[in-house]
Every structure is written in structure tokens, then in C-alpha cells.
Amino acid sequence: MKYSKLKFGENLYRMRQEKGISQTELSIACGVSLNSISKWENGKTFPELGYFCRVCKELKVTPNEMLEVSE
């Protein structure tokens, strides 16, 4: 599977919007700064594994769904 930080960010943004969750709400639920969520969504950084798992849990998606790359 092909992977990129940018694609993760796009998926995170889309899934968060679909669930009606703000960046602030997600940052509080995951125990990270609002700035971290913004950087993830913009493809500037990728969360550490523990935070990645928290994001998936909060958005009720699997890691595979979060990292899915459509060709």
C-alpha cells in the first residue's frame, strides 16, 4: 500500500468533517494540541502511533481506513 503524510491528512480532515467533530474537540479527546491536529491535517507531520490509534478510536475508523490511498 502506498502511504503519504498528505493523504493521511486529507483522510483525517474528511473523516473528522463527516463526523461533525471540530479540531478542538478532537485535540481534547486525543490529548494533543490543536496545533498538532492542524499539522496532521495539512500533511506537515504524522502522529506517533499512540495518538494515531486514539484518532482512529475517536473517529470510529480502522487504521486501514485512515491510511487508505485511492489510486
C-alpha positions, 0 to 999 in steps of 0.5 A: 500500500502506498502511504503519504503524510498528505493523504493521511491528512486529507483522510483525517480532515474528511473523516473528522468533517463527516463526523461533525467533530471540530479540531478542538474537540478532537485535540481534547479527546486525543490529548494533543494540541490543536496545533498538532491536529492542524499539522496532521491535517495539512500533511506537515507531520504524522502522529506517533502511533499512540495518538494515531490509534486514539484518532482512529478510536475517536473517529470510529475508523480502522487504521486501514481506513485512515491510511487508505490511498485511492489510486 
